[in-house]
């Protein structure tokens, strides 16, 4: 059975909307900074830190893509963007963007660990509200 984590872009997030292209840029930036960590410790860390390649199917262009790994302890992570309508405390409705990270039924424990790590990175970068796979919520935005 697949499981999902969500990063919701709330009103106090650093941005209110996101595209798959923005997410791809964040993925490439994440791979780049983990490679720099490997350079600092003189070890090929980038292949162990995040062993995925970005792949996109024609029917998912603009809405989702997936990260695929050919290493033995990893398989795949799906990432998509969408919008939802939420009601504020005063009853007004607004549209809110969110990022969905899905672990397919074939995902391994390694995939779940890397997906948690990457979702926390995105949550911090965008100052969003992260709903983890286990149902817990992490708040990365400034709260009143």
N, CA, C and O of each residue as an XYZ file, in Angstrom:
576
protein
N       0.836     -1.179      0.000
C       0.000      0.000      0.000
C       0.879      1.240      0.000
O       1.878      1.293      0.717
N       0.520      2.229     -0.790
C       1.324      3.444     -0.859
C       1.022      4.344      0.337
O      -0.056      4.276      0.928
N       1.992      5.186      0.679
C       1.792      6.159      1.753
C       2.225      7.524      1.251
O       3.049      7.636      0.343
N       1.652      8.568      1.859
C       1.858      9.929      1.383
C       2.328     10.858      2.484
O       1.975     10.696      3.653
N       3.128     11.834      2.089
C       3.496     12.964      2.934
C       3.129     14.215      2.135
O       3.150     14.200      0.904
N       2.798     15.280      2.833
C       2.378     16.514      2.167
C       3.144     17.694      2.733
O       3.389     17.767      3.937
N       3.517     18.610      1.866
C       4.098     19.888      2.276
C       3.112     20.937      1.810
O       2.949     21.167      0.611
N       2.456     21.573      2.769
C       1.435     22.566      2.436
C       2.048     23.956      2.509
O       2.751     24.296      3.461
N       1.766     24.752      1.483
C       2.264     26.122      1.432
C       1.209     27.038      2.041
O       0.261     27.451      1.372
N       1.390     27.343      3.310
C       0.447     28.148      4.086
C       0.699     29.635      3.826
O       1.707     29.981      3.211
N      -0.195     30.526      4.282
C      -0.021     31.956      4.006
C       1.319     32.547      4.457
O       1.792     33.502      3.840
N       1.940     32.016      5.506
C       3.219     32.579      5.939
C       4.429     31.832      5.365
O       5.552     32.043      5.821
N       4.214     30.967      4.375
C       5.319     30.290      3.690
C       6.076     31.298      2.829
O       5.574     32.384      2.542
N       7.277     30.929      2.425
C       8.090     31.843      1.618
C       7.509     32.061      0.223
O       7.784     33.085     -0.404
N       6.709     31.112     -0.274
C       5.996     31.290     -1.537
C       4.652     30.579     -1.447
O       4.476     29.641     -0.669
N       3.710     31.044     -2.258
C       2.341     30.528     -2.173
C       2.010     29.493     -3.232
O       1.009     28.786     -3.117
N       2.834     29.396     -4.255
C       2.588     28.426     -5.331
C       3.923     27.813     -5.736
O       4.982     28.414     -5.555
N       3.849     26.605     -6.287
C       5.061     25.923     -6.728
C       4.732     25.076     -7.946
O       3.622     24.561     -8.081
N       5.704     24.942     -8.823
C       5.536     24.120    -10.022
C       6.479     22.925     -9.942
O       7.361     22.871     -9.085
N       6.282     21.982    -10.835
C       7.185     20.829    -10.860
C       8.592     21.273    -11.267
O       9.576     20.663    -10.851
N       8.692     22.325    -12.073
C      10.017     22.833    -12.464
C      10.757     23.380    -11.243
O      11.963     23.175    -11.106
N      10.030     24.082    -10.345
C      10.639     24.571     -9.106
C      11.132     23.398     -8.257
O      12.215     23.456     -7.675
N      10.330     22.338     -8.192
C      10.717     21.162     -7.420
C      11.934     20.464     -8.022
O      12.798     19.973     -7.295
N      11.999     20.424     -9.341
C      13.162     19.823     -9.995
C      14.420     20.624     -9.674
O      15.489     20.055     -9.453
N      14.280     21.954     -9.651
C      15.413     22.800     -9.284
C      15.855     22.522     -7.850
O      17.052     22.445     -7.570
N      14.887     22.371     -6.938
C      15.221     22.042     -5.545
C      15.898     20.677     -5.450
O      16.826     20.503     -4.660
N      15.445     19.708     -6.242
C      16.054     18.380     -6.258
C      17.505     18.468     -6.729
O      18.397     17.870     -6.127
N      17.735     19.219     -7.810
C      19.097     19.365     -8.331
C      19.991     20.105     -7.337
O      21.165     19.769     -7.184
N      19.438     21.106     -6.666
C      20.193     21.830     -5.643
C      20.556     20.894     -4.484
O      21.674     20.943     -3.970
N      19.626     20.057     -4.084
C      19.859     19.100     -2.994
C      20.964     18.117     -3.375
O      21.843     17.827     -2.564
N      20.923     17.606     -4.602
C      21.976     16.695     -5.068
C      23.328     17.403     -5.099
O      24.360     16.812     -4.782
N      23.306     18.677     -5.485
C      24.543     19.456     -5.566
C      25.166     19.668     -4.186
O      26.376     19.514     -4.027
N      24.355     20.017     -3.195
C      24.925     20.276     -1.864
C      25.369     18.986     -1.184
O      26.322     19.002     -0.404
N      24.695     17.866     -1.464
C      25.173     16.603     -0.884
C      26.480     16.169     -1.546
O      27.319     15.539     -0.902
N      26.659     16.501     -2.827
C      27.922     16.188     -3.504
C      29.057     17.015     -2.902
O      30.180     16.529     -2.763
N      28.763     18.258     -2.550
C      29.789     19.113     -1.928
C      30.201     18.563     -0.564
O      31.367     18.661     -0.182
N      29.261     17.993      0.161
C      29.597     17.358      1.436
C      30.595     16.230      1.191
O      31.553     16.073      1.948
N      30.377     15.452      0.145
C      31.294     14.375     -0.204
C      32.676     14.888     -0.558
O      33.680     14.270     -0.206
N      32.732     16.022     -1.257
C      34.030     16.616     -1.592
C      34.781     17.015     -0.333
O      35.998     16.843     -0.252
N      34.066     17.545      0.645
C      34.701     18.000      1.879
C      35.289     16.840      2.675
O      36.331     16.994      3.312
N      34.637     15.687      2.647
C      35.135     14.538      3.412
C      35.905     13.548      2.530
O      36.277     12.464      2.978
N      36.140     13.941      1.260
C      36.903     13.131      0.314
C      36.324     11.719      0.167
O      37.018     10.713      0.311
N      35.016     11.696     -0.128
C      34.316     10.425     -0.291
C      33.221     10.629     -1.321
O      32.649     11.717     -1.390
N      32.915      9.638     -2.111
C      31.877      9.732     -3.135
C      30.503      9.655     -2.466
O      29.790      8.659     -2.591
N      30.154     10.706     -1.767
C      28.956     10.737     -0.940
C      27.677     10.930     -1.736
O      26.613     10.491     -1.299
N      27.754     11.579     -2.896
C      26.534     11.911     -3.627
C      25.728     10.682     -4.040
O      24.500     10.747     -4.086
N      26.382      9.573     -4.340
C      25.657      8.359     -4.717
C      24.984      7.693     -3.520
O      23.988      6.989     -3.687
N      25.510      7.903     -2.330
C      24.904      7.333     -1.133
C      23.900      8.286     -0.496
O      22.900      7.850      0.075
N      24.166      9.579     -0.592
C      23.304     10.565      0.059
C      21.912     10.608     -0.551
O      20.917     10.652      0.173
N      21.838     10.597     -1.854
C      20.532     10.630     -2.515
C      20.652      9.902     -3.846
O      20.870     10.540     -4.877
N      20.514      8.573     -3.845
C      20.816      7.743     -5.014
C      19.683      7.664     -6.038
O      19.316      6.568     -6.461
N      19.130      8.793     -6.439
C      17.982      8.804     -7.346
C      18.278      9.626     -8.595
O      19.068     10.570     -8.572
N      17.630      9.242     -9.670
C      17.631     10.007    -10.909
C      16.211     10.476    -11.155
O      15.250      9.750    -10.901
N      16.087     11.693    -11.651
C      14.778     12.267    -11.914
C      14.252     11.732    -13.242
O      14.949     11.766    -14.255
N      13.027     11.242    -13.226
C      12.379     10.725    -14.442
C      10.980     11.344    -14.523
O      10.342     11.629    -13.510
N      10.531     11.540    -15.760
C       9.200     12.120    -15.949
C       8.502     11.418    -17.102
O       9.089     11.194    -18.161
N       7.244     11.077    -16.879
C       6.450     10.451    -17.938
C       5.675     11.549    -18.662
O       5.414     12.617    -18.107
N       5.320     11.269    -19.891
C       4.631     12.257    -20.723
C       3.293     12.683    -20.118
O       2.944     13.862    -20.176
N       2.538     11.743    -19.538
C       1.223     12.078    -18.978
C       1.312     12.838    -17.656
O       0.303     13.364    -17.187
N       2.491     12.905    -17.050
C       2.635     13.605    -15.776
C       3.271     14.973    -15.884
O       3.476     15.638    -14.868
N       3.591     15.412    -17.099
C       4.276     16.694    -17.272
C       3.479     17.822    -16.625
O       2.288     17.995    -16.887
N       4.161     18.582    -15.776
C       3.534     19.724    -15.132
C       2.816     19.404    -13.837
O       2.476     20.319    -13.087
N       2.571     18.117    -13.548
C       1.862     17.775    -12.310
C       2.647     16.826    -11.414
O       2.552     16.928    -10.191
N       3.421     15.904    -11.988
C       4.191     14.976    -11.160
C       5.389     14.419    -11.923
O       5.437     14.441    -13.153
N       6.350     13.920    -11.155
C       7.503     13.206    -11.685
C       7.931     12.200    -10.634
O       7.367     12.170     -9.541
N       8.907     11.386    -10.945
C       9.348     10.427     -9.944
C      10.862     10.345     -9.898
O      11.558     10.665    -10.862
N      11.342      9.912     -8.760
C      12.763      9.709     -8.534
C      12.992      8.206     -8.535
O      12.377      7.486     -7.749
N      13.858      7.732     -9.398
C      14.103      6.297     -9.540
C      15.545      5.985     -9.169
O      16.460      6.735     -9.510
N      15.740      4.886     -8.478
C      17.080      4.460     -8.094
C      17.353      3.061     -8.632
O      16.473      2.201     -8.652
N      18.573      2.856     -9.060
C      18.963      1.527     -9.529
C      19.784      0.787     -8.469
O      20.244     -0.330     -8.709
N      19.968      1.404     -7.303
C      20.696      0.730     -6.223
C      19.788     -0.283     -5.542
O      18.564     -0.170     -5.608
N      20.384     -1.267     -4.891
C      19.618     -2.400     -4.376
C      18.698     -2.082     -3.196
O      17.696     -2.775     -3.024
N      18.979     -1.096     -2.396
C      18.129     -0.812     -1.231
C      17.098      0.285     -1.483
O      16.393      0.702     -0.563
N      17.011      0.745     -2.716
C      16.109      1.838     -3.054
C      15.323      1.494     -4.303
O      15.754      0.669     -5.110
N      14.169      2.127     -4.462
C      13.353      1.866     -5.634
C      12.866      3.168     -6.254
O      13.429      3.622     -7.251
N      11.814      3.785     -5.675
C      11.250      4.986     -6.293
C      10.489      5.834     -5.280
O      10.005      5.343     -4.260
N      10.398      7.133     -5.599
C       9.612      8.109     -4.840
C       8.877      8.960     -5.876
O       9.492      9.448     -6.824
N       7.567      9.142     -5.703
C       6.784      9.981     -6.608
C       6.553     11.333     -5.961
O       6.299     11.415     -4.759
N       6.642     12.409     -6.762
C       6.458     13.767     -6.243
C       5.528     14.518     -7.183
O       5.734     14.530     -8.396
N       4.496     15.149     -6.612
C       3.553     15.903     -7.415
C       3.121     17.184     -6.738
O       3.335     17.367     -5.539
N       2.515     18.067     -7.507
C       1.989     19.325     -6.972
C       0.511     19.433     -7.314
O       0.056     18.925     -8.339
N      -0.232     20.105     -6.435
C      -1.657     20.300     -6.655
C      -2.132     21.454     -5.784
O      -1.344     22.051     -5.051
N      -3.407     21.762     -5.864
C      -4.020     22.808     -5.037
C      -5.248     22.235     -4.358
O      -5.889     21.318     -4.871
N      -5.568     22.790     -3.191
C      -6.766     22.392     -2.468
C      -7.444     23.644     -1.922
O      -6.810     24.688     -1.767
N      -8.726     23.531     -1.636
C      -9.461     24.632     -1.041
C      -9.563     24.373      0.454
O     -10.038     23.321      0.881
N      -9.112     25.343      1.245
C      -9.154     25.206      2.701
C      -9.934     26.374      3.289
O      -9.989     27.459      2.709
N     -10.533     26.133      4.448
C     -11.280     27.174      5.145
C     -10.413     27.726      6.269
O      -9.863     26.969      7.069
N     -10.295     29.050      6.322
C      -9.551     29.697      7.404
C     -10.384     29.697      8.673
O     -11.548     29.296      8.667
N      -9.772     30.152      9.766
C     -10.476     30.183     11.050
C     -11.711     31.073     11.007
O     -12.694     30.794     11.693
N     -11.677     32.143     10.211
C     -12.824     33.048     10.128
C     -13.890     32.565      9.138
O     -14.900     33.239      8.936
N     -13.663     31.396      8.521
C     -14.664     30.805      7.641
C     -14.470     31.110      6.174
O     -15.171     30.542      5.336
N     -13.544     31.989      5.834
C     -13.310     32.285      4.424
C     -12.523     31.144      3.780
O     -11.669     30.520      4.410
N     -12.828     30.896      2.533
C     -12.131     29.833      1.814
C     -11.028     30.428      0.952
O     -11.165     31.522      0.403
N      -9.930     29.682      0.846
C      -8.825     30.102     -0.005
C      -8.211     28.871     -0.647
O      -8.372     27.748     -0.168
N      -7.509     29.108     -1.734
C      -6.834     28.017     -2.427
C      -5.402     27.919     -1.909
O      -4.710     28.928     -1.771
N      -4.970     26.700     -1.626
C      -3.643     26.470     -1.057
C      -2.911     25.422     -1.887
O      -3.468     24.369     -2.198
N      -1.673     25.712     -2.242
C      -0.863     24.748     -2.988
C      -0.224     23.765     -2.030
O       0.041     24.090     -0.873
N       0.023     22.561     -2.518
C       0.738     21.577     -1.705
C       1.562     20.657     -2.604
O       1.305     20.517     -3.799
N       2.550     20.046     -1.985
C       3.411     19.074     -2.653
C       3.099     17.725     -2.027
O       3.062     17.598     -0.803
N       2.879     16.733     -2.851
C       2.601     15.380     -2.358
C       3.782     14.485     -2.689
O       4.223     14.413     -3.835
N       4.286     13.805     -1.669
C       5.373     12.848     -1.844
C       4.796     11.474     -1.544
O       4.320     11.221     -0.437
N       4.840     10.592     -2.525
C       4.219      9.275     -2.411
C       5.258      8.173     -2.494
O       6.138      8.183     -3.355
N       5.137      7.229     -1.584
C       5.942      6.011     -1.637
C       5.056      4.919     -2.218
O       4.051      4.561     -1.605
N       5.401      4.377     -3.390
C       4.575      3.324     -3.985
C       4.670      2.034     -3.174
O       5.534      1.916     -2.305
N       3.798      1.070     -3.444
C       3.840     -0.202     -2.701
C       5.185     -0.926     -2.801
O       5.526     -1.721     -1.926
N       5.943     -0.657     -3.853
C       7.244     -1.308     -4.029
C       8.377     -0.576     -3.313
O       9.531     -0.995     -3.401
N       8.062      0.517     -2.602
C       9.096      1.309     -1.922
C       9.717      0.520     -0.776
O       9.070     -0.320     -0.151
N      10.978      0.811     -0.521
C      11.717      0.138      0.549
C      11.829      1.051      1.762
O      11.422      2.212      1.719
N      12.382      0.517      2.839
C      12.627      1.338      4.028
C      13.623      2.448      3.705
O      13.537      3.545      4.257
N      14.567      2.164      2.810
C      15.519      3.181      2.374
C      14.826      4.331      1.666
O      15.179      5.493      1.866
N      13.827      4.005      0.827
C      13.054      5.044      0.144
C      12.337      5.938      1.149
O      12.308      7.159      0.996
N      11.765      5.327      2.168
C      11.031      6.101      3.169
C      11.972      7.045      3.913
O      11.624      8.198      4.171
N      13.152      6.560      4.254
C      14.128      7.415      4.937
C      14.561      8.581      4.073
O      14.631      9.714      4.551
N      14.855      8.321      2.808
C      15.270      9.391      1.890
C      14.116     10.342      1.598
O      14.336     11.546      1.462
N      12.892      9.829      1.499
C      11.731     10.689      1.264
C      11.496     11.605      2.460
O      11.180     12.781      2.280
N      11.646     11.083      3.681
C      11.522     11.926      4.879
C      12.588     13.016      4.882
O      12.303     14.179      5.170
N      13.804     12.632      4.562
C      14.923     13.575      4.532
C      14.684     14.681      3.501
O      14.874     15.860      3.801
N      14.267     14.305      2.291
C      14.036     15.272      1.223
C      12.822     16.149      1.521
O      12.843     17.344      1.229
N      11.762     15.575      2.098
C      10.573     16.377      2.410
C      10.879     17.406      3.508
O      10.345     18.514      3.478
N      11.726     17.050      4.466
C      12.131     18.026      5.489
C      12.943     19.153      4.864
O      12.786     20.317      5.230
N      13.807     18.804      3.925
C      14.597     19.813      3.220
C      13.678     20.787      2.481
O      13.851     22.001      2.582
N      12.700     20.257      1.735
C      11.765     21.107      0.985
C      10.939     21.957      1.953
O      10.740     23.151      1.725
N      10.456     21.331      3.039
C       9.665     22.059      4.027
C      10.421     23.242      4.609
O       9.857     24.323      4.781
N      11.695     23.038      4.912
C      12.520     24.131      5.455
C      12.753     25.211      4.413
O      12.642     26.400      4.712
N      13.074     24.805      3.190
C      13.354     25.764      2.121
C      12.140     26.644      1.814
O      12.280     27.846      1.586
N      10.957     26.044      1.811
C       9.743     26.782      1.441
C       8.983     27.311      2.650
O       7.958     27.975      2.496
N       9.476     27.025      3.847
C       8.811     27.407      5.102
C       7.358     26.931      5.087
O       6.431     27.711      5.305
N       7.186     25.664      4.833
C       5.851     25.084      4.735
C       5.454     24.297      5.963
O       6.150     24.298      6.978
N       4.324     23.625      5.851
C       3.785     22.761      6.901
C       3.891     21.333      6.384
O       3.200     20.961      5.436
N       4.751     20.536      7.003
C       5.032     19.183      6.538
C       4.206     18.168      7.313
O       4.306     18.075      8.537
N       3.393     17.412      6.596
C       2.627     16.312      7.167
C       3.370     15.033      6.783
O       3.340     14.619      5.624
N       4.026     14.417      7.746
C       4.880     13.263      7.500
C       4.073     11.997      7.211
O       2.854     11.977      7.384
N       4.752     10.955      6.777
C       4.108      9.679      6.463
C       3.410      9.079      7.680
O       2.408      8.379      7.532
N       3.923      9.340      8.874
C       3.344      8.761     10.084
C       2.219      9.619     10.672
O       1.696      9.299     11.739
N       1.845     10.701      9.988
C       0.735     11.528     10.438
C       1.147     12.721     11.286
O       0.326     13.600     11.552
N       2.383     12.767     11.708
C       2.848     13.911     12.495
C       3.046     15.124     11.592
O       3.226     15.003     10.380
N       3.006     16.306     12.228
C       3.138     17.555     11.482
C       4.348     18.330     11.984
O       4.565     18.457     13.189
N       5.131     18.845     11.044
C       6.262     19.703     11.371
C       5.986     21.076     10.761
O       5.605     21.184      9.596
N       6.184     22.126     11.569
C       5.919     23.484     11.111
C       7.257     24.180     10.870
O       8.056     24.340     11.792
N       7.493     24.589      9.634
C       8.729     25.277      9.289
C       8.502     26.747      9.010
O       9.444     27.448      8.641
N       7.296     27.233      9.173
C       7.008     28.630      8.904
C       6.941     29.399     10.214
O       6.689     28.815     11.268
N       7.170     30.740     10.147
C       7.088     31.541     11.367
C       5.645     31.563     11.888
O       4.711     31.895     11.159
N       5.489     31.205     13.158
C       4.153     31.141     13.742
C       3.964     32.268     14.746
O       4.918     32.722     15.378
N       2.738     32.706     14.880
C       2.423     33.814     15.791
C       2.195     33.327     17.195
O       1.921     34.128     18.089
